[in-house]
């Protein structure tokens, strides 16, 4: 029950974030995109999140919400990320540093598959969710405006 309540709270925070629906949707999708490929990079997301949100003129609060949602869905999507990484990188491609043990080179190779696949999957997921999030935000903002007008008219 607490998870359901947390998701409702995050959705409410997203709906009430200040700014236009397009800016909020951009921020949300950027946060989701960044999370899809930065988990294997040991937390470099914050180095990418702020400049990308600033350049794309999104909202940071919405980016954090998208980032958190990305963390929640990352484990099921990681399988897809690795598959896409295998499709894109040559089959003979591996990471090999002579000073590292073989098992660590293998882990780095898997992380590269996850990063490459995550960039592609994150971009597709961000583009797919941008328009529904934007339209949903516009709908909810208009509904809130109508409720305010109705309350104002009722009180007079």
N, C-alpha and C positions, 0 to 999 in steps of 0.2 A: 504494500500500500504506500509505503514511503517513496518508492521509486516513481510511482504514478504521480504522486503529489509533487515530487521534484521536477518531473517533466512538465507538468502544468505550470509550475512556477517559472521555469526557464522560458516556456512559450509566452507567458505573460510579460516577462522582462523584455523579450524580443519585440513583442507588440507595442510596448510602451516606450521603447527607445526613441529618443528625440532625433528628428531628422526626417527627411523624405523617405518614402517607401523604397525608392531605388537605392539610396545611400545605405539604408539598413540592410537591404537584401545583398548588396555588394559586400558589406562587412561580414555578414553571416557566411556567404559563400567563400570568401577569402579565408576565413578562419577554418572552415571545413577543408578547403583545398590544402592549406598549409599542414594541417594535422595528418592528412593522408600520407605524406611522405617524410615527415620529420621525426616520427617516433624512433626509427632506427638510427637517427643522427644524434641521439642523446640530448635532446632538448634544445636544438638550435631554432626552434619555432619562433621564439620571441625576437630573435635577431631578424627574422624574415617578416613577421607579422606586422609590426609597426610601420616599417617603410612601405610595404605593399598596400596596407590600408590607406596610408597617407597619399601614395601615388594614385591610387584608384578612387580616392575621395569617398571611402566607405566610413562606417562607424566602428570604432574600436570596441564598444560594448557588444555590438552584434557579432563582431569577429570573435570575441571571447566565447560567446554562446555557441557559435559554429565550431569553434575549436573544441569546446567541451563535448558537443555532440559527436564530433569526429573521434574523440577518445572513446566514447561509449560504443560506437559502431566499428572501431578499428579492427578488432580481433576477427570478426567474420569477413571483413573486407580485405584483411591481410592475405588471405588465401588467394583471392582474386588478384591482388597487387603482385604477388609472387608469380602467378601464372602469366600475367601481362608482361612482367619483367623478363621472364623466360622467352616469351614470344619476340620481344624487342631486341634483347641482347643475343649475340651469337652463342651457339651451344657450347663452343670451346672456350668461352670467355670465363676467366676466374681471376680472383684477386690473389696475388702471391707476393708476399714480402719475405725475403729469405731469413730475416731476423726473428720472425714470428713463428710460433708453432703451427703445425698444419691445421689443427682444429680451429684456431683463431682466423686463419686465412679462409677456411670454409664458412665461418660465421660472417666474415666481411663480405664474402661473395653473396651469401643469402641476403644480407642487408642491402647490397647494391641492387639485387633483383627487386627487393621491396621498395627501394627508393625510386627506381625507374618506373616500376608499375604503379606506385603510389602517385607519382606526378601525373601520369596519364589518367588514372582512375579518379584522382582528386579533381582534375580539370573537368572531366566529363560530369562527375557528380555535382560540382559547383555550377556548371552551366545548366544542367538539368534542373537544379533546385532554384536557380535565380528567379525565373519567371513565376513559378508557383508561390514562392515566398513573397515576392513583390506584390502579386495580385492579392494574396491573403492579407498582407499588411494594409494594402489600400482598402480592402473590404472592411477590415476591422477598424481602421481609422475613420472611415466614413460612418460606420455603425456607431462609434463613440460620439462623433459629431452630431448625429441624428438624436441620440439619447440626450445629449446636452441641450439641444434645441427643444426637445420635447419637455424636459424638466424645466427649462426656462419659461416656456410657454405655459406650462401647467402652474408654475408658481405665480404668474402674473394675473 
